[in-house]
Every structure is written in C-alpha cells, then in structure tokens.
Amino acid sequence: MHRVSTARLLSRALRIGEQTAIGVPVFLCPAISRTGLPVISPLRARRFNTTDVSAKPVEDAPVQVDQPVRRLPVTCSGCGAFAQTTDPRELGYFDSQSKRVRNWLHPRKSDGRSDGVEDKIVGDVLKGLDGERLEALGLSVESMIGDENAKVMERLATEKPPICDRCHDLIHHSTAADTAKLMMHHPTVESLRETIEESPYKYNHIYHVIDAADFPMSLVPRLNVLLGDIPLRSRNRRSRSSKFQNDRKIEMSFIITRGDLLGPTKEIVDSMMPYLREVLRDALGRVGGRVRLGNLKCVSAKRGWWTKDVKEDIWKRGGAGWMVGKVNVGKSQLFEAVYPKGRLSEGKKPDKSVATEPRDNDAQENTWQDLDVGELLPPPQPVQNYPAMPVVSSLPGTTASPIRVPFGNGKGELIDLPGLARSDLELFVQESHRQSLIMKKRIVPEQVSVKYGKSLLLGGGLIRITPRTPNVIFLMYNFTPIEEHLTLTEKAIAFQDQSRQSIGVENITVPGAGEKMKHAGTFKLCHDVTKKRAGPLTRKNAVGLQVDRLPFRVISVDILIEGVGYVEIVAQVRARDFERWERMQADLDAAENVEETNAEVSDMSEVTGDPFEDMMRNRRDELGDSARVKVRPQLPVPDWPAVDVFTPEGRFVGSRKPIHGWLNNKPRVLAQHKKSRPRRSMRGDKKRAKLERRAD
C-alpha cells in the first residue's frame, strides 16, 4: 500500500466548492424541469396528444448543474484563516450562496467592450487599409483593438479572490456585525517561535512592532530570547552585527508605529527619537544598557513617515520578514505600507515552483496537491505584483493566522503574524463603548487643574486619578480617547463604585465592575522638566536664564494606560525642596546599585568543595551577631508629589518619563486668536483738555 501524502489528505479535507449545489424545488421554479428538454413547436405538441396512452412517458432530463470554474482560495487573504463553508461560527467561513462568492466560482463570460461589436467594425475597416499607410499614420491593429494577452492580464489583475464573511463585514460594517463577535484565540510567544522555525528561508528578519499610543507598554519583554536567542548588537565596537545559528540568520528591529499620534509634524516626531530610544532602553531592563538600539525606527503608515525607508530595507534584505507584536499595534496597516508592490519583474527567478492561482481544473488539482503546508505555517499567497493585503480593523485579533505574501518573484516574502494578547481592560467596558478605547487620531487635550481633595475620572469611573500631596496644584492632560470629568474625591469614589449616577457623567463600565476597583499604585512626579516648561525664562531667544537660578522647579510624569493612551501630570514645587528630594533619591539609587552588585558577585562566587563550610558561610545567627547579620541603614525617602491611580483589579497602568505631549500638541495660538491692545483709559482726559484750553 502507498501512503497518502499529507497534502493530498488536506486537499480532500478542504475540497471547497466541489459540492453539487442543491437544486431549487420545482414548485418554486417550474422552468428548471424544462431546461434539458428540446424546444418543440405547438403543432408537434398536438401530435403527442394523439399517441397511445400505454406508450412510455417521456422522462424529464436531469438538471445540469455547472461545476465551479474556480475554487475558493486556500486561506483568506484578509485574516489568514483557512477557508471553509460549513460552520458560520468559525473563522474563515465563506457563504457559498452570496453573490460575491458565486461570481468568483462561476465567472461571467464577457467579450470586453460592448461585446466586441465596435472592435469588429474597426477591425474590418483597418484590414482594408494598407500596412504601410497605417505605419505612416502611427497606427496598428493591436493598438486600436487591443492585444488578447493584454486583455487577459488586465482581467487577472482586476479580479481578486473573495475574502471570508468576517473580513467582509469588518470592511463594510466595522465591528457592528455578528461576525465580529467570533471567539479569537491569541497565540503565545512559544507558538510564534515554532512558526518562525518553519521558515523556508535562510535569512529572516523580525520586526518587533510597538504602539506609540502607550509606548512602551506594548513592548514584549525579552522577545529576542523567547524567539530563539536572537542576538542584539551590543555597544562594543568589535561586536558583530549578526551571526548564523543552525544554518540560519535571524535579526531583529524595533518599529514604533502610529507615530502621527505623538506630534503634528514629521520634524517634531523626529526630534523625539533620542527620548524614544532612552525610554526603550529603560524598558528593556539590564539588557537595554548594553545594546546599541540603532535598529529603532518611528514610522506612521497613515502619514507615510519613514515607510519608504523600511520598504527599501525589506527589499534589500529579501528572505522572510516577520511582523511580531501585540494586538492593535498597527501591524496590518504597516504591512500594507511597507510591502514592496509592483516589483515582480525586478526580483530573481524562484528556485522552486510557487503556488499560483490555477487557470483550469487540471492545474487547480495539481496546485492543491503540491501545497507546502507546515504544522503552523500556512501556504503562501499567489505571486502577484499587487496582491490582496490583510484587512485593517480596530477589532483586536483581526489576523487569525499567519499571512504570507511573496514579493520580488521569489526574492522573499512578508509575513503578518497574529497579535499577542495585550490587555483585558475592554472586558470591564460596555460593548457599545469598547471602540472608544482605541486612539485613532492625534488628541489635543484641555488643561485641567486638580487640587488636593478632587479627582480626575476617565470614562465615568473606569480610571480615577487622585492627588496625594496637599498644597500642590496638579495640571493634568488627558491623551486618551475617553472623556474626563473633574469632581470631588468623595463623588469620584461613588462614581467608580457605581453607587452614584449623574446625567452629565456617563459611566462606561459594565455592571458589577465597581466591586473590582483597586489601588493600582502611587506614582511620583520626580522628572525635572523646568527647562521645557519655564517658557521665555529659560528660552535662549528670550530671557535665557539658567535653570539653577530659578526659585522653582517643574516636575512631571506620564501615567500610561495599556492599549488606551496616557495622562500627563505636571506640578510646580520650590527649588529648595526639589534639591533636597534629589539628594535623597540619589542616595537611594546608589544603595540599590550596591546591593545589586553584591548580589551578582555572590551569585558568581565559586562554591567551595566543603559543604559544611558553605553552610556555615550562609548561616544566619539567630542572636543577631553583628559579624554575620548586617543591618542596612534606613535611608530617608524623598517626599515627591504623587498621585494615586485606581483601576479595575489594580492593573493596566504604568509610568514613564514625560514626553512633553502638551507642548508638542497644544492648540496653535495665531495672531487672529490674540486679543487686540486694550483701550486707553480716558480718566481725567476731559479735565486735562479744559486746562489746556484755559492756558491758551
């Protein structure tokens, strides 16, 4: 016996579009029963009525059902799910009765422009003319009528395979359709690593996509280690840029998407690159201080900022490019912006046959049998100059399976991977308000002054920010798409607990979420932003004072909300207090660094051969011997101005160094917005005029 290949089993299991269509009942459409009978005249019908009754009755011919000319695609080009026509509650479902699917399976035959009548007339006229005369006029039969091959190529370029019902509803109905509620299982880092290991290419490059809205909370920690110990180039000048492992080369780059949310112009966002690199270095932990981070880019697929450079890098590298990141970070939109389109003729000739769209039944069957399907990696899409791109939607988890799109006639392919799980904050929000959590455009906030005893509510009680330090005025700027509301702390607690309601405050949380609100942390304003915030006092083209000469300091911090945005908080304190807190903080940081160094040295110390000596060395004296037990001195803690944040289950928040969002995105103040000079006071003007007249 011969073992059946896996591809053949898959082709039999996914034999889509070959089922015979169920016929329409005769009582609904009686004309169906007469489709196979010849057309008869009324006279012949009268002769049939004169035949013998015992004659054999004429049987109706069987209904001729046209077999589909083409199949459905193996995978949906919008989400990557395998195509199926059985269960509409699963991903990749195609409704075989829909018009767009029927038109694809049974394409209509058309002769082009007006069924070729005009072409026939023009062709008859041109054939009667001499060829030399046509050349003198600069005309030809092909240019007037059109080449048949050109028509075929134009038809193939305009015809694209359909997408599944879920992707179709996301494009035309957004998330309001029922298909948007299908259960989506997000992959793990281990599954992505196993998928990348099935790559058929020798050169692979991973693009770690990070969202700019809550940067750097969408960063996957230690992703280079989890995906197979991918080396990041260190600061050592002798370090190699890359190396081969297991006859394969894998590199990694960091791409910050949706950069248009950070500033109004490309120049402003470009000036933030040192800040973004420093924040990313802090987010990477101890590894961040040793790597170069020269492979960091901040792009905007919506505005086209720096996407051309990334596209050229993808084209020059070739091989496989993998888009890795969490959900709703903009991978699919970036995919469409950086994919090298229209370069099919520039690439090299492929070494092996690539699956293309079949043109007839024989080629179709062979293509299904020759599919290169791995355990986790689906087959690639057909090689085209302008292939169908993944669907871009604000629904988390739009991409269900890896989408492989080749480019350059075998030069390489770009692969859009499903997003990792990001945040469960939307589970505490009503379904009708979940789309309001996604930042889709740049936000210009309003400045809100919050004193001690008041609180700032986001979403009517989803997030609560309460000042902790009295006698300090906090300026807060809401860079999130959800609305804010300033109220007393007692009322804010009642709103968040869902024990108080108001017409002017819309609470977007689900019923019962008030019982799960917890303290998420105390965030201190410890970053000095005086030079940026002092205005003309420190500006070089104005007063130009040094920061040390000012009697005050401006401190700030950014409160990050995972998957939503951030809130910038600013306060002003005395310079004397700030200097005292700064010295205390420096002592604490130095003590922590010494402890970390001692811990590393103790871990790296060699273990002696005598186990009893090791036990005595690690022994802790119960009597508190000063020789063995070292009591760490209690250092004073600086009393920085701070705020308390309360969220569902005490999660979904973080902090970072301030990005100066208000200074970069505040409303422009033009000349027409400014008030004119006030009217001069006329007090005493009449009396002065009288005195002048008397003097004359």
C-alpha positions, 0 to 999 in steps of 0.5 A: 500500500502507498501512503497518502501524502499529507497534502493530498489528505488536506486537499480532500479535507478542504475540497471547497466548492466541489459540492453539487449545489442543491437544486431549487424545488420545482414548485418554486421554479417550474422552468428548471424541469424544462431546461434539458428538454428540446424546444418543440413547436405547438403543432408537434405538441398536438401530435403527442396528444394523439399517441397511445396512452400505454406508450412510455412517458417521456422522462424529464432530463436531469438538471445540469448543474455547472461545476465551479470554474474556480475554487475558493482560495486556500486561506483568506487573504484578509485574516489568514484563516483557512477557508471553509463553508460549513460552520458560520461560527468559525473563522474563515467561513465563506457563504457559498450562496452570496453573490460575491462568492458565486461570481468568483466560482462561476465567472461571467463570460464577457467579450470586453467592450460592448461585446466586441461589436465596435472592435469588429467594425474597426477591425474590418475597416483597418484590414482594408487599409494598407500596412504601410499607410497605417505605419505612416499614420502611427497606427496598428491593429493591436493598438486600436483593438487591443492585444488578447494577452493584454486583455487577459492580464488586465482581467487577472489583475482586476479580479481578486479572490473573495475574502471570508464573511468576517473580513467582509463585514469588518470592511463594510460594517466595522465591528457592528456585525455578528461576525465580529463577535467570533471567539479569537484565540491569541497565540503565545510567544512559544507558538510564534517561535515554532512558526518562525522555525518553519521558515523556508528561508535562510535569512529572516528578519523580525520586526518587533512592532510597538504602539506609540499610543502607550509606548512602551507598554506594548513592548514584549519583554525579552522577545529576542530570547523567547524567539530563539536567542536572537542576538542584539548588537551590543555597544562594543565596537568589535561586536558583530552585527549578526551571526548564523545559528543552525544554518540560519540568520535571524535579526531583529528591529524595533518599529514604533508605529502610529507615530502621527499620534505623538506630534503634528509634524514629521520634524517634531516626531523626529526630534523625539527619537533620542527620548524614544530610544532612552525610554526603550532602553529603560524598558528593556531592563539590564539588557537595554544598557548594553545594546546599541538600539540603532535598529529603532525606527518611528514610522506612521503608515497613515502619514507615510513617515519613514515607510519608504525607508523600511520598504527599501530595507525589506527589499534589500534584505529579501528572505522572510520578514516577520511582523511580531507584536501585540494586538492593535499595534498597527501591524496590518496597516504597516504591512500594507505600507511597507510591502514592496508592490509592483516589483515582480519583474525586478526580483530573481527567478524562484528556485522552486515552483510557487503556488499560483492561482490555477487557470483550469481544473487540471492545474487547480488539482495539481496546485492543491496537491503540491501545497507546502503546508507546515504544522503552523505555517500556512501556504503562501499567497499567489505571486502577484505584483499587487496582491490582496493585503490583510484587512485593517480593523480596530477589532483586536485579533483581526489576523487569525493566522499567519499571512504570507505574501511573496514579493520580488518573484521569489526574492522573499516574502512578508509575513503578518503574524497574529497579535499577542494578547495585550490587555483585558481592560475592554472586558470591564467596558460596555460593548457599545463603548469598547471602540472608544478605547482605541486612539485613532487620531492625534488628541489635543487635550484641555488643561485641567487643574486638580487640587488636593481633595478632587479627582480626575475620572476617565470614562465615568469611573473606569480610571480615577486619578487622585492627588496625594500631596496637599498644597500642590496644584496638579495640571493634568492632560488627558491623551486618551480617547475617553472623556474626563470629568473633574469632581470631588474625591468623595463623588469620584469614589461613588462614581467608580463604585457605581453607587452614584449616577449623574446625567452629565457623567456617563459611566462606561463600565459594565455592571458589577465592575465597581466591586473590582476597583483597586489601588493600582499604585502611587506614582511620583512626579520626580522628572525635572522638566523646568527647562521645557516648561519655564517658557521665555525664562529659560528660552535662549531667544528670550530671557535665557536664564539658567535653570539653577537660578530659578526659585522653582522647579517643574516636575512631571510624569506620564501615567500610561494606560495599556492599549488606551493612551496616557495622562500627563501630570505636571506640578510646580514645587520650590527649588529648595525642596526639589534639591533636597528630594534629589539628594535623597533619591540619589542616595537611594539609587546608589544603595540599590546599585550596591546591593545589586552588585553584591548580589551578582558577585555572590551569585558568581562566587565559586562554591567551595568543595566543603559543604559544611563550610558553605553552610556555615558561610550562609548561616544566619545567627539567630542572636543577631551577631553583628559579624554575620547579620548586617543591618542596612541603614534606613535611608530617608525617602524623598517626599515627591508629589504623587498621585494615586491611580485606581483601576479595575483589579489594580492593573493596566497602568504604568509610568514613564518619563514625560514626553512633553505631549502638551507642548508638542500638541497644544492648540496653535495660538495665531495672531487672529486668536490674540486679543487686540491692545486694550483701550486707553483709559480716558480718566481725567482726559476731559479735565486735562483738555479744559486746562489746556484750553484755559492756558491758551 
